[in-house]
Amino acid sequence: MANLRTTPLHSLYKEYGEARCIDFGGWDLPVQFTGILKEHEAVRQRAGLFDVSHMGEFLVTGKFAGDFLQRVTTNDVSRLKDGSAQYTLMCYPDGGVVDDLLVYRISEDQYMLVVNASNIGKDLDWLREHLIGDVTVEDRSDDTALIALQGPLAGEILDRCTEADWSGLKPFEFLPKAAVCGVELLLSRTGYTGEDGFELYAPAPDAARLWRALMEAGAPFGLEAAGLGARDTLRFEARLPLYGQELSADISPLEAGLGFFVKLDAGDFIGRDALAAQKEAGVPRKLVGIELLERGIPRSHYQVYAGERLIGEVTSGTQSPTLKRNLGLALILAEYAAVGTEVEVDIRGKRLKAAVVKAPFYKRNAASPASAKE
């Protein structure tokens, strides 16, 4: 464990329940504090606080920063205004995914990118390889702590901690400078749980003070410290993709059902030609929801069959804590992707009956603002 990286909040973990840490892509991170099911339920019903400081943050600056990002991402960066963000992807020329990320427009010549922790080095190299004009990419990951406050009571908790006018923020909007618990930070209405919530990008030295103050303010509302386990079950129920499972160099955004974030009419970008051809021909595989009809849980990499034909594999799966159903996401041949199609999942050499079902499995009250990919 000595070689594992730690976040600025690592020393606080033991203060909140029986924290259990694991090696997560080279980081020593909590899989749970008091229990995955308890933490999951807290986020769905009240609120949870996550340390996601392992995520990467890049600052992209320069006169041509917007043009550069338009060239390397699939969404339409030109639609962004100051104080708005978008979910997007970076692709290889063949349409496979380098990473999925968030792009924040701070100003016309300054953007922040938020990338997956396991891809920080790869993404930085990729971006620098494709730089154009007067553009610089600076890695701010080590200087930035990221705390996610998620759940239906997140706004009420935040109200106790700031005088900033956050209530007008829509999903994917942010305040570049807001004082929360006395810490100046970037406050974003985004998340990775399927619930309303906020992500707070703060200076690393202020992270512990911010965390403690948020936990204290949230105590009357039942706020729970939450770990990676609940984060994964929450994002899974909401069908939010995880890089390395639903997305990879071998899985395109179109196959993963993320065509909405691929703007083929927004000019040229790396991978555009391959994705346009794939869209025209029809994707060979589709990411679908499946439910086991027999006792068992579909796990990542379990093979999926239609009769004797191998048609794909499970990318993520668990017993849904909210729905109490044994569910999975599976990447399978497109011809078997219709809802209601009967398939089988191979679990340790035994084929169990399953069916393709609608996903996302969970959607919160549509009257509330929607959550975003982290």
Sequence and secondary structure as in RCSB ss.txt:
>XXXX:A:sequence
MANLRTTPLHSLYKEYGEARCIDFGGWDLPVQFTGILKEHEAVRQRAGLFDVSHMGEFLVTGKFAGDFLQRVTTN
DVSRLKDGSAQYTLMCYPDGGVVDDLLVYRISEDQYMLVVNASNIGKDLDWLREHLIGDVTVEDRSDDTALIALQ
GPLAGEILDRCTEADWSGLKPFEFLPKAAVCGVELLLSRTGYTGEDGFELYAPAPDAARLWRALMEAGAPFGLEA
AGLGARDTLRFEARLPLYGQELSADISPLEAGLGFFVKLDAGDFIGRDALAAQKEAGVPRKLVGIELLERGIPRS
HYQVYAGERLIGEVTSGTQSPTLKRNLGLALILAEYAAVGTEVEVDIRGKRLKAAVVKAPFYKRNAASPASAKE
>XXXX:A:secstr
 TTSB  TTGGGGGGSSS EEEEETTEEEEEESS HHHHHHHHHHS EEEE TTSEEEEEESTTHHHHHHHH SS
 GGG  TTEEEEEEEE TTS EEEEEEEEEEETTEEEEEE GGGHHHHHHHHHHT  SS EEEE GGGEEEEEEE
STTHHHHHHTTB S  TT  TTBEEEEEEETTEEEEEES  SSSS EEEEEEEGGGHHHHHHHHHHHHGGGT EE
E HHHHHHHHHHTT   BTTTBBTTB TTTTT GGG  TTS   TTHHHHHHHHHH  SEEEEEEEESSS    T
T EEEETTEEEEEEEEEEE TTT  EEEEEEEEGGG STT EEEEEETTEEEEEEEE S S    TTS      
